[in-house]
């Protein structure tokens, strides 16, 4: 798994890219809405411009998704580092051991005070603040993508439906032309065979009228065919945008699931490390302080977070996220035939060795 750049700089870059994508998305949305409105330029000119802008928007969306994934996995890695630091501090110091010779109660009080004031606790709170900011960014992206996807898909359906009607009209026009040409040919064959000159001139006038109507319908058919081909070309472009937006919605869902489960993990570590019954300790983590990760915090307040259940769910969502972003996947196990998730193995994060009975 490759190492991520600093979180703050990456978060700032993601925010800037999100603003750029919002402007690009508004342009793409306007193109679909006003598909038939630009009659001053050729279809080729319009397509070349829109294709370049759409492809840039799609590429920027993929880049932002990668940045958001990078941020989520970066916080996960930072959580592991904090957990490891807490794990390393769980042993008794010499001073605490010496206090234990005379008073076990004093020894545990000294130990608890030291661990409670450890810098790692502040780092956990900082991770929660970063998680809240990242959840807000992902949620805002998800909301805007869903709305843009709805508008783009609705516009695309209208364009596709219009092309379907054009194809039907083209088929009808071709049948009509075939019928008119056949009638004109029949009329031409009858001229001079029977009747007088006046009758022949009348049949010739009918033949010319049939040919003129066939040519008029042929011209209309040609225009409809060009319009159908133009629509088909743009439909491919607009469909690529809709598919991209649909994929990004799924990506946001995966990242949000992982982020929220990772937040639960951070809360469990905090809960295990800090005496939450002590006045003021639990109040440092309230839903109103972290509104965008409020759901797991409410579980934390009610004491409903369970490490064993979380380990199973975290393993599952980590696999799902790694499937979408393999660059951030944990290295596979070296043992041949080993399961992807070893249910018998406990991650050091969930052993919580600093818990005491």
HURA-V781966 format. One record per pair of residues at least 4 apart in sequence whose C-alpha atoms are under 8 Angstrom apart, sorted by the first residue. I is the first residue (numbers start at 1). J is the second residue. D is the distance in Angstrom with one decimal. If there is no record, write none. Layout:
i->I j->J d->D
i->I j->J d->D
This chain:
i->1 j->327 d->6.2
i->1 j->328 d->5.1
i->1 j->329 d->5.9
i->1 j->330 d->5.7
i->1 j->331 d->6.5
i->2 j->327 d->6.8
i->2 j->328 d->6.6
i->4 j->70 d->6.7
i->4 j->74 d->6.2
i->5 j->9 d->7.6
i->5 j->10 d->6.8
i->6 j->10 d->6.4
i->7 j->11 d->6.0
i->7 j->71 d->6.4
i->7 j->74 d->6.9
i->7 j->75 d->7.8
i->8 j->12 d->6.2
i->9 j->13 d->6.2
i->10 j->14 d->6.1
i->10 j->67 d->7.1
i->10 j->71 d->7.1
i->11 j->15 d->6.2
i->11 j->71 d->7.0
i->11 j->134 d->7.7
i->12 j->16 d->6.3
i->13 j->17 d->6.2
i->14 j->18 d->6.0
i->14 j->64 d->6.2
i->14 j->67 d->6.2
i->14 j->68 d->7.0
i->15 j->19 d->6.4
i->15 j->137 d->7.5
i->16 j->20 d->6.5
i->17 j->21 d->6.1
i->17 j->60 d->7.4
i->17 j->64 d->6.6
i->18 j->22 d->6.2
i->18 j->64 d->7.0
i->18 j->141 d->7.6
i->19 j->23 d->6.6
i->20 j->24 d->6.3
i->21 j->25 d->5.8
i->21 j->57 d->6.4
i->21 j->60 d->6.7
i->21 j->61 d->6.9
i->22 j->26 d->6.2
i->23 j->27 d->6.5
i->24 j->28 d->6.4
i->24 j->53 d->7.4
i->24 j->54 d->7.9
i->24 j->57 d->5.9
i->25 j->29 d->6.0
i->25 j->57 d->6.9
i->25 j->148 d->7.4
i->26 j->30 d->6.1
i->27 j->31 d->6.3
i->28 j->32 d->6.5
i->28 j->50 d->7.8
i->28 j->53 d->7.7
i->28 j->54 d->6.5
i->29 j->33 d->6.2
i->29 j->148 d->7.1
i->29 j->151 d->7.1
i->29 j->152 d->6.2
i->30 j->34 d->5.9
i->31 j->35 d->5.7
i->31 j->50 d->7.7
i->32 j->152 d->6.6
i->32 j->155 d->5.9
i->32 j->156 d->7.1
i->32 j->238 d->7.4
i->33 j->152 d->8.0
i->33 j->155 d->6.1
i->34 j->38 d->7.4
i->41 j->45 d->6.5
i->41 j->46 d->6.6
i->42 j->46 d->6.4
i->43 j->47 d->6.0
i->43 j->230 d->7.0
i->44 j->48 d->6.1
i->45 j->49 d->6.4
i->46 j->50 d->6.1
i->47 j->51 d->5.7
i->47 j->234 d->7.1
i->48 j->52 d->6.3
i->49 j->53 d->6.4
i->50 j->54 d->5.9
i->51 j->55 d->6.0
i->51 j->237 d->6.7
i->52 j->56 d->6.2
i->53 j->57 d->6.2
i->54 j->58 d->6.2
i->54 j->237 d->7.6
i->54 j->241 d->7.0
i->55 j->59 d->6.1
i->56 j->60 d->6.0
i->57 j->61 d->6.1
i->58 j->62 d->6.4
i->58 j->241 d->6.7
i->58 j->244 d->6.4
i->59 j->63 d->6.2
i->60 j->64 d->6.1
i->61 j->65 d->6.2
i->61 j->248 d->7.6
i->62 j->66 d->6.3
i->62 j->248 d->7.7
i->63 j->67 d->6.3
i->64 j->68 d->6.1
i->65 j->69 d->6.1
i->65 j->248 d->7.3
i->65 j->251 d->7.2
i->65 j->252 d->7.7
i->66 j->70 d->6.1
i->66 j->325 d->7.5
i->67 j->71 d->6.2
i->68 j->72 d->6.3
i->68 j->134 d->7.9
i->68 j->138 d->7.4
i->68 j->255 d->7.8
i->69 j->73 d->6.1
i->69 j->255 d->6.6
i->69 j->325 d->7.3
i->70 j->74 d->5.9
i->70 j->328 d->7.5
i->71 j->75 d->6.3
i->71 j->134 d->7.7
i->72 j->76 d->6.4
i->72 j->134 d->7.8
i->72 j->255 d->7.1
i->72 j->258 d->7.8
i->72 j->259 d->6.2
i->73 j->77 d->6.2
i->73 j->328 d->6.9
i->74 j->78 d->6.2
i->75 j->79 d->6.1
i->75 j->127 d->6.9
i->75 j->130 d->8.0
i->75 j->131 d->7.5
i->76 j->80 d->6.5
i->76 j->262 d->6.7
i->77 j->81 d->6.5
i->78 j->82 d->6.3
i->78 j->127 d->7.9
i->79 j->83 d->6.1
i->79 j->124 d->7.5
i->79 j->127 d->7.5
i->79 j->266 d->6.8
i->80 j->84 d->6.1
i->80 j->349 d->7.1
i->81 j->85 d->6.2
i->82 j->86 d->6.2
i->82 j->120 d->5.8
i->82 j->123 d->7.1
i->82 j->124 d->7.1
i->83 j->87 d->6.1
i->83 j->269 d->7.2
i->83 j->349 d->6.1
i->84 j->88 d->6.2
i->84 j->348 d->8.0
i->84 j->349 d->7.7
i->85 j->89 d->6.4
i->85 j->120 d->6.9
i->86 j->90 d->6.5
i->86 j->115 d->7.9
i->86 j->120 d->6.6
i->86 j->273 d->8.0
i->86 j->354 d->8.0
i->87 j->352 d->7.6
i->87 j->353 d->6.8
i->87 j->354 d->6.7
i->89 j->115 d->7.2
i->90 j->115 d->7.5
i->90 j->353 d->7.5
i->90 j->354 d->5.4
i->92 j->96 d->5.9
i->92 j->97 d->6.3
i->92 j->111 d->6.9
i->93 j->97 d->6.2
i->94 j->98 d->6.2
i->95 j->99 d->6.3
i->96 j->100 d->6.3
i->96 j->107 d->5.1
i->96 j->108 d->7.7
i->96 j->110 d->6.4
i->96 j->111 d->6.6
i->97 j->101 d->6.8
i->97 j->107 d->6.7
i->98 j->102 d->7.6
i->98 j->107 d->8.0
i->99 j->103 d->6.1
i->99 j->104 d->7.3
i->99 j->106 d->6.5
i->99 j->107 d->5.2
i->100 j->104 d->4.6
i->100 j->105 d->7.5
i->100 j->106 d->6.8
i->100 j->107 d->4.8
i->100 j->108 d->8.0
i->103 j->107 d->6.3
i->104 j->108 d->6.3
i->105 j->109 d->6.2
i->106 j->110 d->6.1
i->107 j->111 d->6.2
i->108 j->112 d->6.0
i->109 j->113 d->6.1
i->110 j->114 d->6.2
i->111 j->115 d->6.2
i->112 j->116 d->5.9
i->113 j->117 d->6.2
i->114 j->118 d->6.3
i->115 j->273 d->7.4
i->115 j->274 d->7.9
i->116 j->121 d->7.1
i->116 j->273 d->7.2
i->116 j->274 d->5.9
i->116 j->275 d->7.9
i->117 j->121 d->7.1
i->118 j->122 d->7.7
i->119 j->123 d->6.4
i->120 j->124 d->6.2
i->121 j->125 d->6.5
i->121 j->270 d->7.1
i->122 j->126 d->6.1
i->123 j->127 d->6.1
i->124 j->128 d->6.4
i->124 j->266 d->6.7
i->124 j->270 d->7.0
i->125 j->129 d->6.4
i->126 j->130 d->6.2
i->127 j->131 d->6.0
i->127 j->266 d->7.9
i->128 j->132 d->6.1
i->128 j->263 d->6.9
i->128 j->266 d->7.5
i->128 j->290 d->7.7
i->129 j->133 d->6.4
i->129 j->290 d->6.9
i->130 j->134 d->6.1
i->131 j->135 d->6.0
i->131 j->259 d->7.3
i->131 j->263 d->7.1
i->131 j->293 d->7.4
i->132 j->136 d->6.2
i->132 j->290 d->5.7
i->132 j->291 d->7.2
i->132 j->292 d->5.3
i->132 j->293 d->5.5
i->133 j->137 d->6.4
i->133 j->292 d->7.5
i->134 j->138 d->6.2
i->135 j->139 d->5.9
i->135 j->256 d->6.9
i->135 j->259 d->7.4
i->135 j->292 d->5.9
i->135 j->293 d->6.8
i->136 j->140 d->6.1
i->136 j->292 d->5.7
i->137 j->141 d->6.2
i->138 j->142 d->6.1
i->138 j->252 d->6.4
i->138 j->255 d->7.9
i->138 j->256 d->7.1
i->139 j->143 d->6.1
i->139 j->252 d->7.7
i->139 j->256 d->7.8
i->140 j->144 d->6.2
i->141 j->145 d->6.0
i->141 j->252 d->7.7
i->142 j->146 d->6.1
i->142 j->248 d->7.9
i->142 j->249 d->5.9
i->142 j->252 d->6.0
i->142 j->253 d->7.9
i->143 j->147 d->6.4
i->144 j->148 d->6.1
i->145 j->149 d->5.8
i->145 j->245 d->6.2
i->145 j->248 d->7.5
i->145 j->249 d->6.6
i->146 j->150 d->6.2
i->146 j->245 d->7.6
i->146 j->246 d->7.9
i->146 j->249 d->6.8
i->147 j->151 d->6.4
i->148 j->152 d->6.0
i->148 j->245 d->7.8
i->149 j->153 d->5.8
i->149 j->242 d->6.0
i->149 j->245 d->5.8
i->149 j->246 d->6.8
i->150 j->154 d->6.1
i->151 j->155 d->6.2
i->152 j->156 d->6.0
i->152 j->238 d->7.6
i->152 j->241 d->7.9
i->152 j->242 d->6.4
i->153 j->157 d->6.1
i->153 j->242 d->6.2
i->154 j->158 d->6.5
i->155 j->159 d->6.4
i->156 j->160 d->6.1
i->156 j->235 d->6.9
i->156 j->238 d->6.6
i->156 j->239 d->7.2
i->157 j->161 d->6.0
i->158 j->162 d->6.2
i->159 j->163 d->6.3
i->159 j->231 d->7.1
i->159 j->235 d->7.3
i->160 j->164 d->6.2
i->160 j->231 d->7.7
i->160 j->235 d->7.0
i->161 j->165 d->6.3
i->162 j->166 d->6.2
i->163 j->167 d->6.2
i->163 j->228 d->5.6
i->163 j->231 d->6.6
i->163 j->232 d->7.6
i->164 j->168 d->6.3
i->165 j->169 d->6.1
i->166 j->170 d->6.0
i->166 j->224 d->6.3
i->166 j->225 d->7.7
i->166 j->228 d->6.4
i->167 j->171 d->6.3
i->167 j->225 d->7.7
i->167 j->228 d->7.0
i->168 j->172 d->6.3
i->169 j->173 d->6.0
i->169 j->224 d->8.0
i->170 j->174 d->6.1
i->170 j->221 d->5.6
i->170 j->224 d->6.7
i->170 j->225 d->6.9
i->171 j->175 d->6.3
i->172 j->176 d->6.2
i->173 j->177 d->6.1
i->173 j->217 d->6.3
i->173 j->218 d->7.4
i->173 j->221 d->6.2
i->174 j->178 d->6.1
i->174 j->218 d->7.6
i->174 j->221 d->7.4
i->175 j->179 d->6.2
i->176 j->180 d->6.2
i->176 j->214 d->7.6
i->176 j->217 d->7.9
i->177 j->181 d->6.0
i->177 j->214 d->5.0
i->177 j->215 d->7.9
i->177 j->217 d->6.7
i->177 j->218 d->6.9
i->178 j->182 d->6.1
i->179 j->183 d->6.3
i->180 j->184 d->6.1
i->180 j->210 d->5.7
i->180 j->211 d->7.0
i->180 j->213 d->7.5
i->180 j->214 d->5.9
i->181 j->185 d->6.1
i->181 j->210 d->7.0
i->181 j->211 d->6.5
i->181 j->214 d->6.6
i->182 j->186 d->6.2
i->183 j->187 d->6.1
i->183 j->207 d->7.7
i->183 j->210 d->7.3
i->184 j->188 d->6.1
i->184 j->206 d->7.7
i->184 j->207 d->4.7
i->184 j->208 d->7.5
i->184 j->210 d->5.7
i->184 j->211 d->6.4
i->185 j->189 d->6.3
i->185 j->207 d->7.6
i->186 j->190 d->6.5
i->187 j->191 d->6.6
i->187 j->203 d->6.3
i->187 j->204 d->7.5
i->187 j->206 d->7.6
i->187 j->207 d->5.9
i->188 j->203 d->7.5
i->188 j->204 d->6.9
i->188 j->207 d->6.5
i->189 j->193 d->7.6
i->190 j->194 d->7.1
i->190 j->203 d->8.0
i->191 j->200 d->5.3
i->191 j->203 d->6.6
i->191 j->204 d->7.1
i->192 j->200 d->6.4
i->195 j->199 d->5.8
i->195 j->200 d->6.8
i->196 j->200 d->6.3
i->197 j->201 d->6.2
i->198 j->202 d->6.3
i->199 j->203 d->6.3
i->200 j->204 d->6.1
i->201 j->205 d->6.2
i->202 j->206 d->6.3
i->203 j->207 d->6.1
i->204 j->208 d->6.1
i->205 j->209 d->6.2
i->206 j->210 d->6.1
i->207 j->211 d->6.2
i->208 j->212 d->6.0
i->209 j->213 d->6.1
i->210 j->214 d->6.1
i->211 j->215 d->6.1
i->212 j->216 d->6.1
i->213 j->217 d->6.2
i->214 j->218 d->6.0
i->215 j->219 d->6.2
i->216 j->220 d->6.4
i->217 j->221 d->6.0
i->218 j->222 d->6.1
i->219 j->223 d->6.3
i->220 j->224 d->6.1
i->221 j->225 d->6.0
i->222 j->226 d->6.2
i->223 j->227 d->6.2
i->224 j->228 d->6.0
i->225 j->229 d->6.1
i->226 j->230 d->6.1
i->227 j->231 d->6.1
i->228 j->232 d->6.1
i->229 j->233 d->6.3
i->230 j->234 d->6.5
i->231 j->235 d->5.8
i->232 j->236 d->6.5
i->233 j->237 d->6.9
i->234 j->238 d->6.1
i->235 j->239 d->5.8
i->236 j->240 d->6.3
i->237 j->241 d->6.6
i->238 j->242 d->6.3
i->239 j->243 d->6.0
i->240 j->244 d->6.1
i->241 j->245 d->6.2
i->242 j->246 d->6.1
i->243 j->247 d->6.2
i->244 j->248 d->6.2
i->245 j->249 d->6.3
i->246 j->250 d->6.6
i->247 j->251 d->6.3
i->248 j->252 d->6.1
i->249 j->253 d->6.3
i->250 j->254 d->6.3
i->251 j->255 d->6.2
i->251 j->324 d->7.6
i->252 j->256 d->6.0
i->253 j->257 d->6.2
i->254 j->258 d->6.3
i->254 j->317 d->7.6
i->254 j->320 d->7.2
i->254 j->321 d->6.2
i->255 j->259 d->6.0
i->255 j->321 d->6.9
i->256 j->260 d->6.0
i->257 j->261 d->6.3
i->257 j->317 d->7.0
i->258 j->262 d->6.0
i->258 j->314 d->7.3
i->258 j->317 d->5.8
i->258 j->318 d->6.8
i->258 j->321 d->7.3
i->259 j->263 d->6.1
i->260 j->264 d->6.4
i->260 j->293 d->6.9
i->260 j->296 d->6.9
i->261 j->265 d->6.4
i->261 j->296 d->8.0
i->261 j->310 d->7.4
i->261 j->313 d->7.6
i->261 j->314 d->6.3
i->262 j->266 d->6.4
i->262 j->314 d->7.4
i->263 j->267 d->6.2
i->263 j->293 d->7.6
i->263 j->296 d->7.0
i->264 j->268 d->6.2
i->264 j->296 d->5.8
i->264 j->297 d->7.7
i->264 j->300 d->7.9
i->264 j->305 d->7.1
i->264 j->310 d->7.7
i->265 j->269 d->6.3
i->265 j->307 d->7.6
i->265 j->310 d->7.3
i->266 j->270 d->6.2
i->267 j->271 d->5.9
i->267 j->297 d->7.6
i->267 j->300 d->6.7
i->268 j->272 d->6.0
i->268 j->300 d->7.8
i->268 j->305 d->6.7
i->268 j->306 d->7.6
i->268 j->307 d->6.9
i->269 j->273 d->6.0
i->269 j->349 d->7.6
i->269 j->352 d->7.3
i->270 j->274 d->5.8
i->271 j->275 d->7.2
i->271 j->276 d->6.4
i->272 j->352 d->6.9
i->272 j->354 d->7.4
i->272 j->355 d->6.2
i->273 j->354 d->6.8
i->273 j->355 d->7.3
i->274 j->281 d->7.4
i->275 j->281 d->7.1
i->276 j->281 d->5.4
i->276 j->282 d->5.0
i->277 j->281 d->7.2
i->277 j->282 d->7.1
i->278 j->282 d->7.6
i->279 j->283 d->7.8
i->280 j->284 d->6.6
i->281 j->285 d->8.0
i->282 j->286 d->7.7
i->282 j->301 d->7.7
i->285 j->289 d->6.8
i->285 j->290 d->7.6
i->285 j->297 d->7.2
i->286 j->290 d->6.6
i->286 j->294 d->7.7
i->286 j->297 d->6.7
i->286 j->298 d->7.8
i->286 j->301 d->7.8
i->287 j->291 d->5.3
i->287 j->293 d->7.3
i->287 j->294 d->4.5
i->287 j->295 d->7.7
i->287 j->297 d->5.9
i->287 j->298 d->6.6
i->288 j->294 d->7.4
i->290 j->294 d->6.0
i->293 j->297 d->6.7
i->294 j->298 d->6.1
i->295 j->299 d->6.8
i->296 j->300 d->6.3
i->297 j->301 d->6.2
i->298 j->302 d->6.4
i->299 j->303 d->6.1
i->299 j->304 d->5.0
i->299 j->305 d->6.1
i->300 j->304 d->6.0
i->300 j->305 d->5.9
i->305 j->310 d->7.7
i->306 j->310 d->6.2
i->307 j->311 d->6.2
i->307 j->350 d->5.9
i->308 j->312 d->6.9
i->308 j->350 d->7.3
i->309 j->313 d->6.6
i->310 j->314 d->5.8
i->311 j->315 d->6.1
i->311 j->347 d->8.0
i->311 j->350 d->7.1
i->312 j->316 d->6.5
i->313 j->317 d->6.3
i->314 j->318 d->5.9
i->315 j->319 d->6.3
i->315 j->341 d->6.9
i->316 j->320 d->6.4
i->317 j->321 d->6.1
i->318 j->322 d->5.9
i->319 j->323 d->6.1
i->319 j->329 d->7.9
i->320 j->324 d->6.8
i->321 j->325 d->6.1
i->322 j->326 d->4.9
i->322 j->327 d->7.6
i->322 j->328 d->6.2
i->322 j->329 d->4.7
i->322 j->330 d->7.8
i->323 j->329 d->7.7
i->325 j->329 d->6.9
i->332 j->340 d->7.7
i->333 j->338 d->6.9
i->333 j->340 d->7.5
i->334 j->338 d->8.0
i->338 j->342 d->7.9
i->346 j->350 d->6.5
i->346 j->351 d->6.4
i->347 j->351 d->6.5
i->348 j->352 d->7.0
